[in-house]
Amino acid sequence: MPRRRATRTSSFGCPGRINHDASAFYAGRLYEGLPREQRVPYQENRLPPEATDRIFCKSSESMAELPDLSVHLVVTSPPYNVGKEYDEDLTLDEYRAFMRRVMAEVYRVLVPGGRLCLNLANVGRRPYLPLHAFLIQDLLGLGFLMRGEIIWDKGASASPSTAWGSWASPANPSLRDTHEYILVFCKETFTRPKLEGRQPTITAEEFLEFTKSVWRFPAEPATKVGHPAPFPVDLPYRCIQLYTYSGEVVLDPFMGSGTTAVAAVRTGRRFVGYDIEPAYCRLAEERVSAELARVRLPGFGSVGLQEQLGPRP
C-alpha cells in the first residue's frame, strides 16, 4: 500500500493531517509575546513517603511538603468566590492574586511536561463574569503552555428551571449554562517520556473518546456526596487516563470531597491533596478508604490525617 503524502500548512487550508508540518503557522507573529515550548532535560524528584497518598488540611498557597518536580498531573476545581460556605468574599483582583499564588506552587511541583487540568464554570449574569478567560491570562503569565480546553457538557443533568430572565420575550433573556470548562496546560514542554516500569492504562476506545474537545456526562449531585460543589469521578478519571502513566503522582490543591484521590486509587496512581476545611478532609478520607476497600488495595490512603485534625467531634 503506497504511503500517503505528508501534509503542511497551506494558505488555502488543509483538510488532511498526516505527519502534518505546521512550522509555517507557528513561525508567524501570532504567537509573539506568549510562552513558548522549551527544550529542557526531563527531571523528576520522588515524592517523599510522608507526602504520598496524603491529604493535607491546609492551604495550597504553600505546598512545602512537596519537592520541586515531583507531580505529573494536577486535576482540580478551584473555589469560585461566589458565596459557598468555604468561599471568602474577595474582589476579582484578590481572587486572581490568590489563584496565582496557588498556581505558582503548582508550576513549581510539576515535572517538565507535567499537565494541569483546571475545571471551572463562569459566574453571574449581569454582567457575565468569564473566570476562565481571566485565569487563562494569569496562567500564561506564570509561564504555563496552554494545550487546549474541553467543554464539559452537563446538559443531561441541567436544572429544569425556566428562570431565563424573560420568558419567551426579547426583553431580557438570559442564557443557562449547561457546560463547564476543563482548561489544559503543561509546564515548559508538551511531551513527557515514558520511564521504565510505567505504562499507559488508557484503552483505544477511551483514547478516541477522551481526546474529543467536548465531554458529555452528568454532574454529581451535592446531596449525594455531601459537598456543595463536587465533580463526578469521571472527570479526573479521564484526565488521569489521558495524561499519566501507571504509578505516577496526581495532585489536587483544592481536594474538597476527595474525588481526584478516588480516581487516582481507581487507576493505580498515587495522590496528594490539600483542603482548608477539616470536614471535607474527613469526607475525602472516608471516600478514599471506601475506594481502597472496593479495589482491595491495602495500606495506602490519607495517612496521618487523623493526627492533623485531632479527634473527631
SVG drawing of the C-alpha trace seen along z (x, -y; Angstrom):
<svg xmlns="http://www.w3.org/2000/svg" viewBox="-43 -44 61 51">
<polyline fill="none" stroke="black" stroke-width="0.4" points="0.0,0.0 1.6,-3.3 2.4,-5.8 0.2,-8.8 1.9,-12.1 2.6,-14.3 0.6,-17.5 1.6,-21.0 0.1,-24.3 -1.5,-25.9 -2.9,-29.4 -5.9,-27.7 -6.5,-25.4 -5.6,-21.7 -8.2,-19.0 -5.7,-16.3 -3.4,-15.8 -0.8,-13.1 2.6,-13.8 1.5,-17.4 4.1,-20.2 2.7,-23.3 6.1,-25.1 4.9,-27.9 2.0,-28.6 4.0,-28.6 6.7,-30.8 4.2,-33.6 3.8,-36.6 0.6,-35.4 2.4,-33.8 4.7,-36.7 4.7,-37.5 3.3,-34.2 5.1,-31.4 7.0,-29.1 7.9,-25.5 11.4,-25.0 13.9,-22.2 14.6,-21.1 16.0,-17.8 13.5,-15.7 13.9,-15.6 11.7,-14.4 12.1,-14.1 10.5,-11.3 7.5,-12.3 8.6,-11.5 6.6,-8.8 5.2,-11.3 3.5,-13.2 2.4,-10.2 -1.3,-9.3 -1.8,-12.1 -4.4,-14.8 -3.1,-17.9 -5.6,-20.0 -4.1,-23.4 -3.9,-26.0 -2.2,-25.0 -0.8,-28.5 2.3,-26.9 2.9,-23.2 6.2,-23.0 5.7,-19.2 6.1,-18.6 9.6,-18.8 10.1,-20.6 9.4,-18.4 7.5,-15.7 4.0,-15.8 2.9,-14.5 -0.6,-15.8 -2.8,-18.3 -6.6,-17.9 -8.7,-20.4 -11.7,-22.6 -11.0,-25.8 -13.4,-27.7 -15.3,-30.3 -15.6,-33.0 -19.4,-33.1 -20.6,-32.7 -20.3,-29.0 -19.6,-28.1 -15.9,-27.7 -15.5,-30.9 -14.1,-34.2 -15.7,-37.4 -12.8,-38.5 -12.7,-41.1 -11.9,-39.8 -8.3,-41.1 -7.9,-39.5 -9.3,-36.2 -6.9,-36.3 -4.0,-37.0 -5.0,-34.1 -5.2,-31.7 -1.8,-33.0 -0.2,-32.1 -1.6,-28.5 -0.8,-28.1 2.8,-29.3 3.2,-26.4 1.5,-24.0 4.1,-25.1 6.9,-24.5 6.0,-21.0 5.1,-19.8 7.7,-17.8 8.7,-19.1 5.8,-18.4 3.5,-17.8 -0.1,-18.8 -2.7,-20.9 -6.4,-20.3 -8.4,-23.1 -12.2,-22.6 -14.3,-25.8 -17.5,-27.4 -18.2,-31.1 -20.4,-33.0 -23.0,-35.8 -25.4,-37.2 -25.5,-41.0 -22.8,-41.1 -21.4,-37.7 -18.0,-37.0 -15.8,-34.8 -13.5,-33.5 -11.9,-31.1 -10.7,-34.0 -9.1,-35.8 -7.4,-32.6 -6.1,-31.7 -4.3,-35.1 -2.9,-34.6 -1.7,-31.1 0.0,-32.2 1.6,-35.0 3.1,-32.3 4.7,-30.6 2.2,-27.7 1.7,-26.5 -1.9,-26.1 -2.7,-22.9 -6.5,-23.2 -9.8,-23.4 -12.5,-20.8 -16.2,-21.7 -17.9,-19.6 -21.5,-19.3 -23.7,-18.8 -26.9,-19.1 -28.3,-15.7 -28.3,-16.8 -29.2,-20.5 -31.8,-22.0 -35.3,-22.2 -35.6,-25.8 -37.2,-28.3 -35.7,-31.4 -34.3,-32.7 -34.6,-36.5 -37.7,-36.9 -39.9,-34.1 -40.4,-33.9 -39.5,-37.5 -36.6,-39.6 -36.9,-41.9 -34.2,-40.3 -33.4,-36.7 -30.6,-35.0 -28.5,-32.1 -28.5,-29.0 -25.0,-27.5 -25.1,-23.8 -21.4,-23.5 -18.2,-24.0 -14.6,-24.2 -11.6,-22.0 -8.6,-24.1 -5.5,-22.0 -2.0,-23.4 1.5,-22.0 4.9,-23.1 7.8,-24.1 7.3,-21.3 4.4,-19.5 5.8,-16.0 6.8,-13.6 9.0,-10.4 7.7,-7.0 10.0,-5.9 10.9,-2.2 8.2,-0.4 5.4,-2.8 2.7,-2.0 -0.3,-3.8 -3.5,-2.3 -5.9,-4.0 -7.8,-1.8 -8.1,-2.6 -11.8,-3.3 -11.1,-5.7 -8.4,-7.5 -10.7,-8.1 -13.4,-9.5 -11.2,-11.4 -9.3,-13.3 -12.5,-14.9 -12.9,-18.6 -16.5,-18.0 -17.1,-15.6 -20.7,-14.6 -21.5,-13.1 -23.8,-14.3 -22.9,-16.4 -22.6,-14.9 -25.5,-15.8 -24.2,-17.7 -26.5,-15.9 -25.1,-12.5 -21.5,-13.4 -22.0,-15.8 -20.1,-18.7 -21.7,-21.8 -19.7,-21.6 -18.4,-18.1 -17.4,-17.0 -18.0,-13.4 -15.2,-10.8 -15.5,-10.5 -13.8,-13.9 -10.5,-13.2 -10.6,-9.6 -10.5,-10.8 -7.7,-13.3 -5.6,-10.7 -6.0,-8.1 -5.2,-10.6 -2.2,-12.4 -0.4,-10.0 1.4,-6.6 0.8,-3.9 2.1,-4.7 2.5,-8.4 1.5,-11.3 -1.7,-13.2 -2.2,-16.4 -5.4,-18.2 -4.7,-21.6 -8.5,-22.0 -9.3,-18.4 -12.8,-19.1 -14.7,-15.8 -11.7,-13.7 -12.9,-12.9 -9.5,-13.2 -8.0,-10.9 -10.7,-8.4 -10.0,-8.4 -6.2,-8.1 -6.8,-5.0 -9.1,-3.6 -6.5,-4.0 -3.4,-2.8 -1.9,-6.3 -0.5,-7.9 -2.2,-11.1 -1.7,-14.1 -4.2,-16.8 -4.9,-19.9 -8.0,-21.5 -8.6,-24.0 -11.9,-22.6 -11.5,-19.8 -14.9,-18.4 -14.1,-18.0 -10.7,-16.5 -12.5,-13.8 -15.1,-13.2 -12.3,-12.8 -10.5,-10.3 -13.7,-8.3 -14.3,-8.2 -10.7,-7.1 -10.9,-4.4 -14.1,-3.1 -12.5,-3.1 -9.4,-1.3 -11.7,1.4 -13.6,1.7 -10.5,2.3 -8.8,4.3 -5.6,2.3 -4.2,2.4 -2.3,-0.2 -2.3,-3.5 -4.6,-6.4 -4.6,-9.7 -2.1,-8.5 -1.7,-10.9 -4.9,-12.9 -6.2,-12.0 -3.1,-13.4 -3.6,-16.7 -7.3,-17.1 -7.4,-15.7 -10.2,-13.5 -13.5,-13.5 -16.2,-15.7"/>
</svg>
